[in-house]
């Protein structure tokens, strides 16, 4: 079945904004500028402030939801409104997980390459599968277990590529290893977030834009308040600011004032996350969750290609192998092989089975998978 122009637009929007989201964050990290009080020029390393910006982008999805509801007010379309009342505090635990996982990933992005960052996020499949068995009583089929094993193998290969790659003064080997481990740790927290959303949120049939926006509101308010104590907490070698604290928002604003392109990168990150969430939700609705998974994999290719073209990282053949193994693992876990096997065996089409409900790749996708 041929795609309509609107469907092509949504797919393109998801691919472009998803790529911009990671690349703009890494672009901001690469800038050097003077800080406050005449401090010497240093890298823009403010992961927690960047996480606040990401939650601001998610919060904007709430505005989009209310605009859609106003538009649908005079129509018979009930898809914008939840079918039953719910307590917004239900989103607080997933939002806390989102806040922690996102902050860890922004810290890790300062230490490793954008392509490794994107590839290692595939580890979420492992922990989501295990947690869904332990806490949701799910039964994983053989292909899903094989997908998890393939994902583990892919992560090992990507990690090995990072170990064997040449490292400059900006990304020392110890920092790259720490960054990779932080990304994998963050995926454990993201998997917990997905399980919480599946168990407590989805049953209320909350519109996805409202869900993303509500979590963004909680994350934005809580993390903004936490920036105050972070200004005074010493962080040692993990600090990227002259004061050596966990986060120095004032230093970040001074750097933005001296290098306006940092503001462009931050605005790109904030706006792209909002459009990416909208596009992702729309692709799942208009096309399929499998299409969304494929586009997300293509996003990794775009990020990797542009990082190489911009000279942000060096080419390593092992990354290709690692990415392909991760792709196979994701496809096996999400049942993408089933329609193909159905055609090869000339059996009954398995399109319905391939879109069955599951945490990753089913019709119920994670509320927020772009952090």
N, C-alpha and C positions, 0 to 999 in steps of 0.2 A: 504494500500500500504506500503510495507516494505521500511525502510530507507536504503539508500546506506551507505557505510563506510564513504564517505566524509560528508554526512549529519549528521551522528552520531558524527564525529569528530568536526563539527561546533557546534553542540548542546553542546557537552562536553566542548569545548573551551569557549563558552559563559558562561556556568554555572561556570566553574572553575575560569576564569579570572574575572567574575563579583563578585564572592565571595572574591577573593584575593583583589580586589580593596577596598572594605570596611574594610576587616579584616587587611590589611596591614596599612591602615590609622589609625585604632584603635590601632594596635600594636605599631606604632610610638608614639602615644599619651601616652602609658603606660610606656615608658622609662623614667628613671631619670638619669640626668648627670649634671656635672658642666658646667657652661657657661663661658663667657669671663671675663677676669680680676680677676680670682680667685673667682668668685661668687659661693655661696654654691649650692649644688646639688638640682635640681628642675626638674619638669616634662617638657617633650618636648611638649610645647603648642604653636605651630606656624601654625595656620590654614591658614593664607594668603599665607605663603610660600608653604604649602602643595597644596593650590589651584593653585599656579604658576606651581608646578610640574604636576598637573593634566592637565593643559592647554598645557604643553610641550608634554604630552602623546597624547593629541588630535591633536596637531600640527604635530606630526609624521604621522598621517593619511594622511596628504597632500603629504608626501614623498611616502607613499604606493600608493596613487592615481597616481602619475606621473610614478612610476614603472610599474603599471598595464597598463598605457597608452602607455608606451614605448613597453611593451610586446605585446600589441594589435595593434601596429602601422602597422605591416606587415600583419595583418589579417583583415577580413571584419567585425570584431566586433566593433560596434559603441556605445556599452553600456557604455564605459568609458568616452566618450566625451559628454558635454552638447549639446543639440540640437539647442540652440540659445545662443548668447552672453549675458553676464550679468555683472552688476557692483558689484565688490567684496564688496563695501561699504554697499550693502544690508545686509550683515552679521553682520555689526557693532551693530545695535540695539539688535538682538538676542544674540550676543556675550556679550554685556554689561549686559543683563539679566542673561546669563549663569554665568558670572563672579560674579555678586552680589549673585545669588542663591547658587552657589557653595561655596563661601566664608562663607555665613551664615551657610551652612550645615556643613562645617568643624569646625566652631566655636561651633556648637551644638554638634558635635561628641565628643568634649572634655568634654561635660557636661553630656551626657547620654550614654546609652549602645548601642552597635553596632546593636543588634536585634531591639530595639525600633526605632533607627535611620532608619533602613531599612523598618520597618513596617509603620512608620508614613509618609514615602515618598509616600504612597498610597493616601494621601490627594490630590495629584495632579489631580486625577480624578474629584474631586468636582469642583475645580476652572477652570479646562480646560473645563468641561461641561458647566458651567455657562458662561464663557467668549466666548465659541463658539456660544452660543445662542445670547449673547449681541453684539458681534463684527463681527461674520461671518455669522449671519443669519441662523444658523443651527436649526433644529427642533429635539429635543430629544424625542425618543419613550419612552413608559411607562417603559420598562425594564431598560433603561438608568437612568431614574429618580429614580427607585427602587435601582439601583446600587449605585447612589450617596447617597441615604439615608442609605443604608447598610454600605457604606464606613464611613459615619459620625458616625454611631453606633460602628463600629469597632475601629475607632480612640478614641472614648470615653472609650471603654473597655481597649485598650492598655494604654491610659493615666492613667486610674484607676489602672492598674497593676503596673505602675511606681510609683504611689503615695503610694501603699500598700507594695511595695518591701522594703527590708532592704537596707539602704544606708550607705556606708562607708565614710571615710574621703575624698576619692577622688571624690565621687559623692554625694554631699549633696542634700537634698530634694529640696531646692530652686534652685540649679543648674540644677537638672534634669527637673524641671518644666520649667525653662527658656530655656533649650536645646530643649525640646519637642515643645515649642511655636515657637522657632526659625526655627525648621524644617518645621513646618506648614506654617510659614511666607515665607520660602524659596520656598515652593511649589506654592504659589501665583505668585512669580516671574517666576518660571519655566513654569507655565501655560501661563503667558504673552509671554514668549519666544516661546512656541509652537504655539500660535495664530499668532505671528509675522512671524514665519517661514511658517505657512500655508498660510497666506495672501500675503506675499511678496516674499518668496523664492521658494516654491515648484513649482510655475507656470513657473519658468525658467528651470525646469528639470535638476537641478544641481546634479551631481553624489554625493551620500551620503558621500563618503570618502572625496571628495573635500569640501563639506559643513562643515563636522566636522573639517577638517584640517584648513579651513579658519577661522572658529570661534575660534579654538584653537590658531591660530596665533594672532588674535586680543586680545583675553583674556590674552595670555602670555605676549605680549608687554605692554599692558595697566597696568595689575596688577603688572608686574615687576617694572614699573616706579612708581607706587603708593607705593611700598615698601619704597621708600625714604621718603616721608612725613609721612608715618605710623611710621617710626623710631622715630619721634619726637612728635607725637600726644599722649597725655596722655589718658589712657583708664581705669584707676581706677581698680575696681574689675574684669573687663572683661579681664584685661591683664594677660598673663601667663608667662611673663618674668620679671626678677629682676628690670629692669628699669621702669616697669609700663606703657609701651607704647603700642600702638595698635599692632605693630609687630616689632620684633627685629631680622632681618635676620642674623646679625652678631652673635648674641647669638645662633641662630639655628646652624650655621656652626661650632661654637666652641663646641656645644654639640655633633654634628655629629663626630667631630674629637676625642672627648673623649669616645664616644660610637659608634663604627663603625656599630653596628647592626641597628642603626637608619637609616643609609644610605641604608642598605639592604631593610628596610621597605619602604623607600621613592622610591627606584628604583622599588620595587614591585608594588607600587601604580601607578607610571608613566607608566611602561610597560603594566600593566594589563588593564589600561583604553584604551590604543591603540588597544590591541588585542580584548578587549570586544566590542568596537565600530565596528571593522571589523567583528567579529563573529556575532554580533547582526544584522548588515546589511545583511550579507550573509544568516543567518537563515531566515530572512524575505523573501529574494529572493528565496532561495532554498526550503524552507518548507512553512511557513505561518507566518503572524503576530500573529495569535493565539498561535502558538507554541512558539514564542518569549515571549509572555505574560506568558505562563505556565512556561517556563524556568526561567523567572525573579522571579516568585513566588517561584520556587524551590530554587532559590538563597537565598531568605529570610530564608528558612528552614535550608540551609547549614550554613549560617552565625550564626543563632541562636544556632544550635547544636554545632558548633565549639566554640562559645563564652562560652557556658555552660561547654564544655569539658575542655577548657583552664582555667576555673575559673574566667573569666572576669565578669560574672554576675551570679546572683542566679536565680534558677528556680521559676517561678510563673505561676500557672495554668491559670490565667486570660489571659496570653499572648497567649495561645493556642486558647482560645475562640475568642480573638480579631483578631488573624491572620486568623482564619477560616471565621469570618464575613467579614474581608477585602477581602479575597479571593472570597467570594460569590459576594461582591459588584463589584470587578474588572471583574468577569466573566459575571455578568449581564450587566454591562456597555459596555463590548466589544462583547456582543452577543454570548458568548460561549454556552449559554443554548439552542440556536436555533436548532443546528443539533440534540441535544438530544431530544428536544420536537418533532422535525420532525420525528425521528425514532419511538418515542412512539406513535405518532398519525398515523404512517404509511403513512404519507403524502409525498409530493415531497421533495427531499433532499434540504436543505437550505444552502449548503456549500458556494454558491456564495454570499448569503445574509450575512452570518457570516463573510465574508471577505470584506464587503463593506467599502468604504473609510470613515474614521473618524479620529479625532486627535489622539486618543489612541486606539490601537488594530486593526486598519485598515491597508490597504496596504501602506498608508502613515504614517509611524511611526515618532515620533519626531526625528529630526536630531541627537540630543544628549540626551539620557535619562540615562546616567551613572554617572553624576556628583554627 
